Amino acid sequence: MNYDIYSMNCPARLFFETLADKWVLMIINFLEQQPCHFNQLKKNLEGISPKVLSQKLKQLERDGFINRTVLDTSPIRVEYTLTPFGQDLSIRALNMKQWAEQNIEQVLHAQSNFDQKKSPERRFK
């Protein structure tokens, strides 16, 4: 079957929307480095709320990118790891991360030029 993300009812479109989420890419990238507990992820992903982190982890588990393992410790801990499918995605996420870090100066420069070119009346609307 052929899929087309430009088609409104295509299941790959929903998948594409998931992958375009900044938190999803950061979680995948972080888990590629090491298995993690919830609080480790929350601490290392500055700005993410516990609620959003929980939602994203459930979404990634449902989509088959991560495993959630309850560890038999006291207190009970949960560890998140990438599945082989998630590891494949992490390669692409790492490329996007590296591209963003290498090109942000160009984006900031373009934004600054754009903002300076705006007419004074448009700047204040």
N, C-alpha and C positions, 0 to 999 in steps of 0.2 A: 504494500500500500504506500502511496505517496502522500506525504504530509506537506502542508503549506502554512507556515506561521502567519501569513498575511490573511488567511481565511479565518473569520470570526469563530467558527466552531472547531477549528483544528486543535486536537489535544496537545500538539507540540507548542502551540501558542501559549497555553497555560504554563507549560514547562519552561518556555523561554522567559515568561514573566517572572517565574521563580528565580531563574538564574540571573536575571538582571537586578535582583535585589542586593543592595550593598552589604547587608548583614549576612546573607547567605554566602556570598563570595568570601567575606572575611572569616566566617566560621569554618568554611571548607579549607581555606588557606591555613588557618591556625591549627586545625586538626591534622593537616598534612604533616605538620612539624612534630606532633606528639599526641597521644591520647590525652583526654582532658576530662576533668570534672566540671560540673556546672559553674561553680564559683570561680574556678580558674579561667573559664571562658569569659565570665562576666567581668572579672578583674582586668583581663587583657584586651577586651573589646570595649574600649572607653566610649561611653555614651549610650550603650545599649541597656535598656531596662530589663529587669528580670522577666517581665511578662513577654516582651518581644523575643528575648532569647529563648524562652520556653517554647513559644509558638514556632520559631524558626527551627529549633531542634526537632520538634515533633514533625514538622513539614519535611525536613531532610530525612528523618527516619522513615516516614511514610513513603517517600519517593525512592528509597533504597540507597541513599548516599552515605548514611551513617548507621552504626550499630549503637544501641543503648544497652549497657550491661550493668546490672545491679550487682555490686560487689558484696560479698558476705563479710563485712567488717562491722566494727562497732565504733561510731554510728555507721549505719548503712550508707554507702556511697554509690553514686552512679557514674560510670565512665562512658565517654563518647569516643568512638573511633570511626575512621573512614572504612567503608566497604571497598572492595576492589573497584566497583562502579564509582564510588566517591573519590578514590585515588585517581582514576582517569579524569574526572572533572577537576580535581585539584591541580593537575598539570595546566589545564586551560585557565583556571582561576589565577594561578601563579603568573602566567603570561600576562594576564590583564592587570594584575597588581604591579608587575614590573613595568609594563607599558605606562600605566598611570603615573608611577613614581618618576619615570624617565622623562615624561612629557608634560608634567604639570606646569613647569615654568613657561612653556609655550602657550598653554591654555591661559595662565594668569596674565601673560603679556597681551594675548588677543583680547581678553576681557577688559583689561585696562585701556587698550586702544579703542575698543568699542565704546566704553563708558566716556572717554574723553571726547569722542566724536559726536556724542548726543548733543542736540541743541539745548540751551539753558531751559527753555520752556518744557521740554520733554523730561529733563532730569528731575523736575520737581513734581511731576504728576504721579 
